Amino acid sequence: MTQDYLTKTKENFPTLTKGLKKVADHLISEPVIFAIHPAKKVGNIIGVSETMVIRFCNTIGYSGYSPLQKEVRKHLLDLNHNSSEELNMESYQDNGYAESMIKDVTTIKNNIEKIEVENMDAVVKTIIESERIVIAGYYHSFTFAHWLYFNLNYITGNAALYRPETDAGLLDLLPEKSSIVVFSFYRYALDTLRLAEEARNKGIKVVTITDSRVAPVTEFADIVVPINMVNKGLFDKGPVTLSVINAMLHEIIQRVEEREKIQETYKYFIKDGED
């Protein structure tokens, strides 16, 4: 069950100032620092003042830092207790492969708990209702963009993978009811930000899948799907990002099938291969 501090943070997030949003983003993605450190230390880690941390607590409905910290601690203790029986790291001390995979599972479980259903539904609805959907990602994010594009095209038949070397001016050629999905992860490629900004300025709906609610790309996005990760390394983001994409694809399949608008390519290439 979602804890009160997560619910309150998400409900208040749109109205927070830029500094308070930074505190909120860290609380959602890295609650452990709030559980083990005093407000001053948390501020140092995040890059804001102690006053800003306390002001955030008051803004979302707590009488100071201590009540929030107690709730975060209880939440993490309950979470550790519930998961300890499922995957015990100590059982795989001499198996580096298993330890790495357990870390991936832990990250995915953390995102399952914090999944924002309304945002996911909004992305699925946007994709299904778009005449054309452009998917973009630079550098390592290109892998995620290609995975979504490749599978989505079998389902809806209206996806395009953005390639900067050949697609200059593509946004000017899109049908009126089009949208763009942008993958943007730390270190946030500048070309990705420019593409998202251009799309917004042209009135194209922008969806972003990113690793922070305060990532630069969120300034230009209509819908933000944040993926929570303690570490922002390439290997850390891969499994959980693909899991989020797959969750969206499964929902798209279900809704498109209900409308009987599924592509023949899906029935041949994807469904026939399912167990």
BAFI-3210 file (N, C-alpha, C; in Angstrom, 3 decimals, decimal comma, padded with zeros to 6 digits):
// residues 275
n [1|2|3|4|5|6|7|8|9|10|11|12|13|14|15|16|17|18|19|20|21|22|23|24|25|26|27|28|29|30|31|32|33|34|35|36|37|38|39|40|41|42|43|44|45|46|47|48|49|50|51|52|53|54|55|56|57|58|59|60|61|62|63|64|65|66|67|68|69|70|71|72|73|74|75|76|77|78|79|80|81|82|83|84|85|86|87|88|89|90|91|92|93|94|95|96|97|98|99|100|101|102|103|104|105|106|107|108|109|110|111|112|113|114|115|116|117|118|119|120|121|122|123|124|125|126|127|128|129|130|131|132|133|134|135|136|137|138|139|140|141|142|143|144|145|146|147|148|149|150|151|152|153|154|155|156|157|158|159|160|161|162|163|164|165|166|167|168|169|170|171|172|173|174|175|176|177|178|179|180|181|182|183|184|185|186|187|188|189|190|191|192|193|194|195|196|197|198|199|200|201|202|203|204|205|206|207|208|209|210|211|212|213|214|215|216|217|218|219|220|221|222|223|224|225|226|227|228|229|230|231|232|233|234|235|236|237|238|239|240|241|242|243|244|245|246|247|248|249|250|251|252|253|254|255|256|257|258|259|260|261|262|263|264|265|266|267|268|269|270|271|272|273|274|275]
n.u [000,842|000,512|002,378|001,487|003,208|004,202|001,881|000,982|003,140|003,100|000,580|000,861|002,930|002,711|002,219|004,380|007,321|010,326|012,585|011,413|010,321|012,589|013,374|011,135|011,322|013,624|012,784|010,844|012,275|014,635|014,160|015,585|017,637|016,312|015,432|017,681|019,237|019,609|017,715|019,414|021,632|020,366|019,594|022,143|022,957|021,060|021,338|020,136|018,895|018,697|016,436|014,790|014,212|012,739|010,655|009,465|008,442|006,490|004,842|003,640|002,087|003,119|004,192|006,891|010,210|010,721|008,268|007,800|010,165|009,936|007,763|008,770|010,863|009,413|008,015|010,095|011,193|009,050|008,889|011,361|011,095|008,996|010,076|012,338|012,092|011,631|013,791|016,919|019,869|022,120|022,104|023,288|025,965|028,376|027,829|027,999|026,504|023,845|023,533|023,660|021,368|019,408|019,544|018,474|015,860|015,020|015,010|013,004|010,814|010,642|009,777|007,331|005,844|005,722|004,446|002,780|-000,292|-002,191|-000,625|000,594|-001,691|-002,456|-000,405|-000,737|-003,316|-002,792|-001,011|-002,636|-004,636|-003,321|-002,611|-000,141|002,848|005,833|008,964|011,694|015,131|018,363|021,787|022,494|019,818|018,588|018,257|016,032|014,084|014,022|013,107|010,482|009,383|009,716|008,098|005,654|004,915|004,118|001,764|000,080|000,810|001,551|003,878|006,968|010,476|012,634|015,325|018,033|019,906|018,623|016,048|015,454|013,251|011,051|008,992|007,444|005,980|004,099|000,817|-002,100|-003,051|-000,863|001,842|004,730|007,130|009,631|012,691|014,685|017,522|019,843|022,976|021,297|020,845|021,478|020,353|018,020|016,508|016,145|014,626|012,267|011,439|011,008|008,907|006,900|006,549|005,423|002,972|002,658|001,887|003,782|005,388|007,360|009,742|011,641|014,336|013,889|011,724|012,337|013,967|015,563|014,009|011,377|010,285|009,260|007,326|004,101|003,157|004,678|006,606|008,116|011,012|012,169|015,313|018,035|020,710|022,057|023,271|024,102|023,627|021,929|019,541|018,509|016,991|014,680|013,559|012,873|011,006|008,952|008,225|007,310|005,102|003,405|003,056|001,684|-000,731|-001,601|-001,968|-004,125|-006,181|-006,369|-007,071|-009,614|-010,940|-010,886|-008,935|-006,455|-003,300|-002,573|000,032|000,720|-000,732|000,559|003,401|003,802|001,688|001,430|003,777|003,594|003,567]
n.v [-001,197|002,240|004,674|007,423|009,654|009,464|009,682|012,270|013,798|013,395|014,402|017,111|017,896|019,226|021,917|022,834|024,852|025,295|024,596|023,155|021,081|019,715|018,617|016,987|015,179|013,731|012,581|010,782|009,122|008,426|007,620|006,621|008,345|010,253|008,793|008,140|010,395|013,670|016,733|018,815|017,472|016,067|018,203|019,079|016,887|016,876|019,428|021,726|024,102|023,527|024,737|024,717|022,001|021,531|023,303|022,066|019,745|020,894|022,003|019,821|018,842|018,024|018,513|019,721|018,216|015,805|014,175|013,371|011,943|009,788|008,420|007,684|005,981|003,877|002,929|001,982|-000,006|-001,813|-002,483|-003,726|-005,901|-007,318|-008,063|-009,526|-012,280|-013,132|-012,644|-013,233|-011,704|-012,713|-015,376|-015,634|-014,969|-015,707|-015,523|-013,494|-012,855|-013,433|-011,630|-009,187|-009,360|-009,477|-006,904|-005,538|-006,552|-005,536|-002,781|-002,681|-003,568|-001,457|000,548|-000,479|-000,143|002,605|003,391|005,569|005,528|007,109|008,727|006,787|005,714|007,985|008,212|005,843|006,293|008,581|007,565|005,647|007,264|008,920|010,000|009,770|008,717|009,750|008,546|009,104|009,011|009,563|008,481|006,193|006,042|005,554|002,862|002,216|003,755|002,532|-000,046|000,456|001,641|-000,442|-002,565|-001,269|-000,528|-002,900|-003,228|-000,907|000,318|002,924|004,198|006,020|006,042|008,386|009,726|011,662|012,239|011,997|012,942|015,675|018,353|016,726|017,029|019,022|017,780|016,146|014,697|016,485|015,490|014,331|012,938|012,883|010,756|011,009|009,839|010,562|010,625|010,984|011,777|013,712|014,450|017,202|017,564|016,081|017,605|019,920|018,905|018,138|020,642|021,961|020,430|020,964|023,716|023,631|022,706|019,996|017,109|016,197|013,500|012,327|009,980|009,610|010,037|011,608|013,822|016,429|016,663|018,261|017,979|017,810|020,295|020,794|018,924|017,366|015,110|013,289|010,493|009,276|007,408|005,718|005,619|004,746|004,764|006,190|004,943|003,399|000,589|000,278|001,563|000,172|-002,484|-001,757|000,352|-000,883|-002,648|-000,921|000,121|-002,241|-002,786|-000,708|-001,388|-003,827|-002,939|-001,254|-003,122|-004,595|-002,649|-001,854|-004,234|-004,553|-002,602|-003,676|-002,981|-003,941|-004,535|-006,615|-007,441|-007,640|-009,910|-011,828|-011,630|-011,163|-012,117|-014,791|-015,785|-015,918|-017,623]
n.w [000,000|-000,829|000,865|003,071|002,834|000,258|-001,282|-000,532|-001,430|-004,230|-004,846|-004,225|-005,838|-008,469|-007,774|-006,386|-005,753|-007,747|-006,210|-004,077|-005,519|-006,195|-003,745|-003,322|-005,462|-004,801|-002,424|-003,288|-005,056|-003,684|-000,843|001,312|002,135|003,547|005,635|007,128|007,595|009,140|008,635|007,758|006,645|004,614|003,011|002,184|000,637|-001,416|-002,412|-001,539|000,924|004,506|005,518|003,270|003,030|005,373|004,940|002,789|004,027|005,687|003,748|002,459|004,444|006,954|010,337|010,441|010,097|011,500|011,891|009,231|008,677|010,473|009,393|006,900|007,679|008,913|006,731|005,058|006,681|006,861|004,182|003,703|005,396|004,241|001,806|002,330|002,603|000,061|-001,730|-000,833|-000,413|000,819|000,283|-002,112|-002,103|-003,328|-005,945|-008,355|-010,618|-009,924|-007,803|-009,132|-010,711|-008,753|-007,748|-009,919|-009,883|-007,432|-007,976|-009,912|-008,396|-006,598|-008,305|-009,080|-006,778|-006,689|-008,959|-011,187|-011,976|-013,327|-014,998|-016,605|-017,836|-019,248|-021,118|-022,606|-023,654|-025,178|-027,123|-028,429|-029,496|-031,259|-034,580|-035,668|-034,163|-032,922|-031,892|-029,811|-028,874|-027,662|-027,961|-025,397|-024,785|-027,134|-027,484|-025,856|-027,121|-029,629|-028,973|-028,047|-030,370|-032,317|-031,392|-030,981|-033,536|-034,690|-033,390|-033,557|-035,920|-036,588|-035,824|-035,665|-035,745|-034,559|-036,290|-036,136|-038,121|-040,539|-040,323|-040,217|-039,928|-039,745|-037,858|-038,917|-040,817|-039,776|-039,165|-037,923|-035,451|-033,756|-031,797|-029,613|-028,179|-025,865|-024,741|-022,030|-020,232|-017,516|-018,682|-019,961|-023,028|-025,117|-027,644|-027,464|-025,689|-027,210|-029,305|-027,962|-027,055|-029,495|-030,507|-028,616|-029,054|-031,539|-031,045|-030,700|-028,897|-026,101|-024,670|-022,048|-020,928|-018,226|-015,788|-013,594|-011,879|-012,097|-014,234|-017,049|-019,418|-018,618|-018,534|-021,006|-021,441|-021,772|-020,536|-017,998|-017,296|-014,676|-013,852|-011,147|-009,696|-007,679|-008,408|-011,375|-013,476|-016,683|-016,808|-014,677|-015,341|-017,505|-017,294|-015,708|-017,157|-019,583|-018,558|-017,739|-020,240|-021,483|-019,865|-020,617|-023,321|-023,155|-022,071|-024,108|-026,162|-025,104|-025,020|-027,686|-028,904|-027,821|-029,190|-031,627|-033,485|-033,961|-035,494|-038,323|-038,364|-035,689|-034,863|-036,316|-035,845|-033,074|-031,274|-032,056|-031,175|-028,448|-025,320]
ca.u [000,000|001,287|002,435|000,933|004,164|004,271|000,627|000,981|004,163|002,629|-000,580|001,299|004,083|002,533|002,142|005,591|008,336|011,397|013,412|010,643|010,202|013,848|013,270|010,096|011,837|014,557|012,026|010,172|013,226|015,667|013,657|016,510|018,431|015,452|015,276|018,893|019,955|018,850|017,294|020,554|022,418|019,554|019,731|023,475|022,981|020,207|021,805|019,249|019,120|017,911|015,141|013,998|013,742|011,689|009,520|008,800|007,668|005,317|003,983|002,843|001,185|003,765|004,629|008,337|010,929|010,689|007,140|008,027|011,236|009,406|006,916|009,645|011,556|008,464|007,734|011,247|011,301|008,002|009,242|012,467|010,593|008,161|010,844|013,498|011,863|011,544|015,131|017,909|021,168|023,139|022,076|024,003|027,185|029,447|027,260|027,893|025,437|022,582|023,488|023,336|019,972|018,584|019,491|017,512|014,529|014,712|014,682|011,693|009,817|010,524|008,971|005,961|005,202|005,558|003,926|001,741|-001,218|-002,825|000,321|000,727|-002,933|-002,449|000,507|-001,398|-004,408|-002,185|-000,476|-003,733|-005,435|-002,487|-002,508|001,276|003,598|007,281|009,663|013,059|016,072|019,727|022,845|022,009|018,354|018,109|017,843|014,666|013,226|013,884|012,284|009,092|009,002|009,679|006,930|004,443|004,558|003,392|000,458|-000,746|001,204|001,679|005,032|008,173|011,657|013,311|016,764|018,417|020,716|017,780|014,679|015,325|011,992|009,982|007,873|006,603|005,247|003,206|-000,616|-002,462|-003,196|000,327|002,517|006,118|007,619|011,054|013,432|015,753|018,148|021,105|023,252|020,330|021,364|020,959|019,516|016,719|015,787|015,767|013,532|011,065|011,025|010,465|007,600|005,949|006,291|004,598|001,682|002,644|001,864|005,082|005,480|008,744|010,088|012,898|014,753|013,684|010,605|012,876|014,884|015,324|013,005|010,017|009,812|008,594|006,478|002,711|003,038|005,985|006,658|009,412|011,508|012,922|016,536|019,019|021,869|021,635|024,170|023,488|023,149|020,851|018,288|018,039|015,891|013,456|012,958|012,228|009,833|007,905|007,778|006,527|003,817|002,591|002,733|000,640|-001,993|-001,992|-002,490|-005,441|-007,170|-006,532|-007,835|-011,007|-011,512|-010,740|-008,107|-005,117|-002,680|-002,306|001,423|000,752|-001,228|001,513|004,747|003,866|000,756|001,714|004,975|003,358|003,382]
ca.v [000,000|003,465|005,393|008,773|010,672|009,388|010,233|013,713|014,397|013,373|015,306|018,506|018,146|020,235|023,291|023,167|025,662|024,500|024,047|022,152|019,922|018,977|017,826|015,980|014,158|012,881|011,806|009,687|008,195|007,998|007,887|006,165|009,452|010,931|007,892|007,988|011,649|014,836|017,629|019,571|016,583|015,814|019,396|019,061|015,839|017,288|020,695|022,813|024,457|022,809|025,428|024,256|020,645|021,659|023,964|021,034|018,917|021,668|022,229|018,630|018,513|017,534|019,579|019,641|017,109|014,575|013,291|012,786|010,962|008,601|007,680|007,084|004,862|002,775|002,410|001,215|-001,208|-002,730|-002,931|-004,678|-007,113|-008,056|-008,554|-010,299|-013,696|-013,446|-012,674|-013,001|-011,480|-013,541|-016,712|-015,603|-014,197|-016,078|-015,525|-012,100|-012,715|-013,390|-010,388|-008,112|-009,507|-009,131|-005,441|-005,134|-006,893|-004,581|-001,505|-002,834|-003,618|-000,098|001,307|-001,001|000,485|004,049|003,637|006,601|004,917|008,138|009,127|005,658|005,691|009,129|007,882|004,826|006,969|009,466|006,740|005,027|008,278|009,696|009,554|009,426|008,822|009,783|008,097|009,608|008,814|009,734|007,717|004,944|006,062|005,092|001,465|002,208|004,299|001,522|-001,145|000,902|001,817|-001,721|-003,328|-000,477|-000,525|-004,134|-003,169|000,203|000,616|004,368|004,715|006,390|006,204|009,617|009,628|013,052|012,418|011,981|013,384|017,120|018,870|015,721|017,514|019,878|016,944|015,260|015,026|017,393|014,772|013,515|013,120|012,432|010,181|011,307|009,246|011,483|010,180|011,619|013,187|014,541|014,931|018,513|017,430|015,595|018,743|020,799|018,253|018,251|022,051|022,243|019,775|021,728|024,991|023,360|022,218|018,531|016,599|015,636|012,554|011,998|008,953|010,153|009,510|012,599|014,739|017,761|016,598|019,406|017,713|017,936|021,666|020,831|017,737|017,366|013,951|012,835|009,191|009,206|006,098|005,950|004,848|005,302|005,024|006,577|004,340|002,784|-000,751|000,350|002,032|-000,683|-003,421|-001,133|001,134|-001,825|-003,180|000,106|000,143|-003,451|-002,629|000,141|-002,129|-004,798|-002,206|-000,802|-004,300|-004,912|-001,641|-001,874|-005,447|-004,300|-001,774|-004,471|-002,226|-004,488|-004,743|-008,009|-007,736|-008,066|-011,279|-012,743|-011,579|-011,102|-012,991|-016,186|-016,197|-015,957|-018,971]
ca.w [000,000|-000,911|002,131|003,029|002,382|-001,200|-001,803|-000,323|-002,296|-005,616|-004,965|-004,133|-006,705|-009,534|-007,269|-005,646|-006,422|-008,334|-005,137|-003,357|-006,403|-006,104|-002,512|-003,545|-006,379|-004,051|-001,438|-003,993|-005,684|-002,750|000,503|002,354|002,674|004,526|006,776|007,937|007,804|009,592|007,551|007,230|005,801|003,421|002,177|001,572|-000,387|-002,532|-002,957|-001,107|002,317|005,514|005,568|002,136|003,352|006,389|004,292|001,996|004,962|006,099|002,584|002,128|005,533|008,174|011,256|010,528|009,452|012,294|011,571|007,910|008,782|011,162|008,464|005,884|008,324|009,081|005,396|004,583|007,511|006,416|002,843|003,825|006,044|003,296|000,663|002,745|002,418|-001,355|-002,314|000,210|-001,043|001,464|-000,309|-003,388|-001,841|-004,248|-007,288|-008,768|-011,606|-009,194|-007,034|-010,071|-011,122|-007,593|-007,712|-010,945|-009,384|-006,366|-008,618|-010,544|-007,320|-006,081|-009,257|-009,024|-005,631|-006,898|-010,296|-011,269|-012,924|-014,156|-016,042|-017,532|-018,620|-020,148|-022,219|-023,427|-024,361|-026,176|-028,212|-029,174|-030,189|-032,185|-035,967|-035,855|-032,923|-033,147|-030,688|-029,918|-027,782|-028,151|-027,292|-024,809|-024,766|-028,439|-027,290|-025,344|-028,172|-030,686|-028,463|-028,076|-031,776|-033,021|-030,964|-031,169|-034,947|-034,940|-032,721|-034,059|-037,298|-036,864|-035,083|-036,408|-034,908|-034,967|-036,571|-036,379|-039,330|-041,738|-040,061|-040,008|-040,453|-039,644|-037,048|-039,753|-041,763|-039,048|-039,141|-036,838|-034,187|-033,573|-030,514|-029,594|-026,932|-025,762|-023,634|-021,630|-018,995|-017,141|-018,625|-020,664|-024,310|-025,479|-028,834|-027,009|-025,117|-028,320|-030,037|-027,144|-027,068|-030,825|-030,602|-027,801|-029,718|-032,724|-030,594|-030,694|-027,526|-025,749|-023,560|-021,749|-019,955|-017,735|-014,484|-012,543|-012,090|-012,343|-015,368|-017,938|-020,446|-018,075|-018,802|-022,312|-021,572|-021,324|-019,644|-017,524|-016,634|-014,005|-013,434|-009,922|-009,574|-006,752|-009,264|-012,710|-014,448|-017,859|-016,507|-013,685|-015,927|-018,590|-017,009|-015,213|-018,245|-020,494|-017,868|-017,833|-021,637|-021,723|-019,182|-021,489|-024,538|-022,826|-021,906|-025,450|-026,857|-024,567|-025,404|-029,140|-029,202|-027,457|-030,250|-032,850|-034,429|-033,883|-036,794|-038,691|-038,023|-034,284|-034,788|-036,947|-035,296|-031,616|-030,563|-032,367|-030,466|-027,019|-024,746]
c.u [000,883|001,225|001,931|001,921|004,322|003,026|000,608|001,977|003,679|001,454|-000,161|002,355|003,846|002,570|003,394|006,496|009,439|012,259|012,702|010,440|011,463|013,857|012,273|010,599|012,774|013,819|011,366|011,173|014,285|015,238|014,631|017,324|017,628|015,313|016,486|019,608|019,055|018,590|018,461|021,376|021,664|019,662|021,070|023,556|022,221|020,721|020,865|019,535|018,284|016,514|014,216|013,415|012,584|010,443|008,739|007,903|006,380|004,316|003,109|002,048|001,792|004,208|006,131|008,901|010,750|009,506|007,285|009,073|010,741|008,562|007,746|010,363|010,639|008,169|008,876|011,443|010,272|008,345|010,346|012,001|009,811|008,960|011,968|013,318|011,877|012,924|016,143|019,288|022,236|023,188|022,894|025,330|028,300|028,974|027,000|026,782|024,085|022,442|023,101|021,871|019,026|018,462|018,496|016,085|014,088|014,301|013,303|010,592|009,580|009,651|007,534|005,192|004,859|004,934|002,770|000,775|-001,840|-001,908|000,496|-000,510|-002,956|-001,533|-000,145|-002,508|-003,870|-001,696|-001,598|-004,487|-004,635|-002,544|-001,086|001,989|005,091|007,974|011,134|013,869|017,478|020,693|022,276|020,484|017,764|017,620|016,401|013,688|012,971|012,985|010,796|008,593|008,770|008,411|005,622|003,984|003,821|001,967|-000,448|-000,411|001,434|002,878|006,198|009,315|012,447|014,808|017,265|019,184|019,874|016,423|014,544|014,035|010,830|008,770|006,929|005,689|004,218|001,740|-000,943|-002,504|-002,038|000,931|003,925|006,448|009,129|011,639|014,600|016,276|019,455|022,220|022,447|020,905|020,687|020,031|018,113|015,880|015,304|014,599|012,223|010,536|010,396|009,067|006,550|005,572|005,414|003,230|001,538|002,709|003,164|004,956|006,954|008,832|011,502|013,185|014,588|012,509|011,065|013,942|014,566|014,191|011,588|009,422|008,991|007,563|005,061|002,479|004,441|005,821|008,034|009,761|012,459|014,119|017,452|020,275|021,391|022,581|023,416|022,894|021,987|019,518|017,703|016,856|014,592|012,778|012,235|010,983|008,661|007,340|006,886|005,158|002,868|002,146|001,619|-000,720|-002,506|-002,607|-003,918|-006,500|-007,416|-007,317|-009,312|-011,709|-011,469|-009,987|-006,664|-004,583|-002,472|-000,879|001,560|000,348|-000,198|002,841|004,805|002,974|001,060|002,921|004,785|003,154|001,919]
c.v [001,255|004,225|006,827|009,788|010,649|010,012|011,752|014,413|014,481|014,325|016,769|018,887|019,242|021,675|023,718|024,088|024,750|023,841|022,951|020,898|019,074|018,092|016,688|014,844|013,200|012,036|010,598|008,653|007,660|008,247|007,513|007,312|010,249|010,085|007,917|009,299|012,732|015,779|018,381|018,734|016,259|016,989|019,438|018,052|016,276|018,549|021,843|023,093|023,572|023,416|024,953|022,868|020,714|022,319|022,974|020,161|019,616|021,817|021,023|018,106|017,935|018,709|019,450|018,367|015,776|013,664|012,619|011,680|009,669|007,755|006,991|005,871|003,652|002,114|001,528|-000,059|-002,253|-003,324|-003,979|-005,994|-007,970|-008,682|-009,497|-011,791|-014,094|-013,588|-012,292|-012,908|-012,398|-014,949|-016,791|-014,860|-014,491|-016,105|-014,086|-011,865|-012,573|-012,087|-009,212|-008,161|-009,160|-007,611|-004,912|-005,389|-005,900|-003,227|-001,569|-002,850|-002,230|000,750|000,811|-000,314|001,946|004,397|004,638|006,198|005,951|008,573|008,023|005,566|006,820|008,874|006,887|005,454|007,856|008,672|006,175|006,051|009,113|009,109|009,083|009,642|008,717|009,427|008,445|009,307|008,876|008,888|006,440|004,893|005,612|003,651|001,383|002,707|003,254|000,383|-000,771|001,024|000,478|-002,498|-002,574|-000,507|-001,792|-004,073|-002,117|000,598|002,073|005,005|005,017|006,578|007,405|009,383|011,012|013,266|012,473|012,639|014,866|017,608|017,907|016,247|018,410|019,072|016,041|015,672|015,858|016,688|013,785|013,787|012,564|011,892|010,346|010,614|010,165|011,088|010,929|010,988|014,065|015,191|016,235|018,425|016,930|016,753|019,687|020,223|018,375|019,679|022,425|021,654|020,555|023,029|024,835|022,796|020,708|018,051|015,854|014,744|012,308|010,894|009,284|009,649|010,510|013,497|016,164|017,726|017,745|019,197|017,907|019,316|021,723|019,720|017,972|016,230|013,481|011,471|009,072|007,778|006,331|005,020|005,535|005,664|005,294|006,041|003,642|001,426|-000,739|000,706|001,066|-001,567|-002,744|-000,302|000,225|-002,434|-002,201|000,169|-001,059|-003,381|-001,776|-000,623|-003,144|-004,116|-001,714|-001,952|-004,595|-003,933|-001,630|-003,112|-005,254|-003,475|-002,475|-003,711|-002,723|-004,762|-006,238|-008,406|-008,193|-009,530|-012,272|-012,805|-011,683|-012,135|-014,459|-016,712|-016,283|-017,383|-019,203]
c.w [000,000|000,403|001,966|002,474|000,871|-001,832|-001,701|-001,246|-003,732|-005,827|-004,998|-005,168|-007,754|-009,040|-006,504|-006,448|-006,946|-007,263|-004,373|-004,212|-006,359|-004,862|-002,715|-004,419|-005,657|-003,012|-002,099|-004,500|-004,726|-001,301|001,619|002,936|003,696|005,786|007,698|008,257|008,382|008,415|006,932|006,274|004,509|002,463|001,469|000,433|-001,632|-003,206|-002,664|000,365|003,250|005,618|004,463|002,409|004,341|005,798|003,440|002,879|005,367|004,955|002,273|003,328|006,793|009,038|011,484|009,922|010,172|011,982|010,202|007,994|009,441|010,221|007,383|006,465|008,457|007,743|004,907|005,397|007,102|005,062|002,891|004,434|005,058|002,169|001,054|002,507|000,951|-001,993|-001,249|-000,430|-000,462|000,882|-001,595|-003,267|-002,833|-005,694|-007,719|-009,770|-010,906|-008,415|-007,923|-010,479|-009,977|-007,463|-008,745|-010,484|-008,310|-006,938|-009,260|-009,497|-006,726|-006,997|-009,322|-007,912|-005,907|-008,246|-010,254|-012,383|-013,853|-015,297|-017,074|-018,426|-019,646|-021,352|-023,163|-024,268|-025,469|-027,376|-029,070|-030,016|-031,178|-033,599|-036,271|-034,527|-033,239|-031,827|-030,839|-028,667|-028,342|-027,323|-026,682|-024,776|-026,097|-028,343|-026,825|-026,402|-029,251|-030,230|-028,498|-029,502|-032,471|-032,681|-031,192|-032,620|-035,344|-034,400|-033,356|-035,498|-037,608|-036,159|-036,023|-035,424|-035,411|-035,124|-036,979|-037,671|-040,597|-041,556|-039,738|-040,663|-040,347|-038,892|-037,849|-040,663|-041,085|-039,196|-037,912|-035,485|-034,022|-032,201|-030,613|-028,206|-026,901|-024,535|-023,298|-020,259|-018,768|-017,980|-019,557|-021,934|-024,716|-026,682|-028,478|-026,472|-026,223|-029,112|-029,266|-027,144|-028,404|-030,977|-029,816|-028,492|-030,951|-032,339|-030,613|-029,252|-027,230|-024,514|-023,293|-020,707|-019,501|-016,328|-013,348|-012,884|-012,332|-013,436|-016,328|-018,941|-019,930|-018,311|-020,083|-022,485|-021,083|-020,332|-019,281|-016,844|-015,991|-013,618|-012,275|-009,834|-008,580|-007,522|-010,678|-013,785|-015,566|-017,531|-015,519|-014,327|-016,944|-018,248|-016,589|-016,303|-019,231|-019,861|-017,930|-019,254|-021,923|-021,063|-020,025|-022,735|-024,283|-022,691|-023,253|-026,231|-026,412|-025,052|-026,909|-029,564|-028,907|-028,526|-031,608|-033,934|-034,433|-035,289|-037,064|-038,329|-036,585|-034,181|-035,332|-036,206|-033,773|-030,963|-030,823|-031,620|-028,964|-026,554|-024,383]
res [m|t|q|d|y|l|t|k|t|k|e|n|f|p|t|l|t|k|g|l|k|k|v|a|d|h|l|i|s|e|p|v|i|f|a|i|h|p|a|k|k|v|g|n|i|i|g|v|s|e|t|m|v|i|r|f|c|n|t|i|g|y|s|g|y|s|p|l|q|k|e|v|r|k|h|l|l|d|l|n|h|n|s|s|e|e|l|n|m|e|s|y|q|d|n|g|y|a|e|s|m|i|k|d|v|t|t|i|k|n|n|i|e|k|i|e|v|e|n|m|d|a|v|v|k|t|i|i|e|s|e|r|i|v|i|a|g|y|y|h|s|f|t|f|a|h|w|l|y|f|n|l|n|y|i|t|g|n|a|a|l|y|r|p|e|t|d|a|g|l|l|d|l|l|p|e|k|s|s|i|v|v|f|s|f|y|r|y|a|l|d|t|l|r|l|a|e|e|a|r|n|k|g|i|k|v|v|t|i|t|d|s|r|v|a|p|v|t|e|f|a|d|i|v|v|p|i|n|m|v|n|k|g|l|f|d|k|g|p|v|t|l|s|v|i|n|a|m|l|h|e|i|i|q|r|v|e|e|r|e|k|i|q|e|t|y|k|y|f|i|k|d|g|e|d]
***
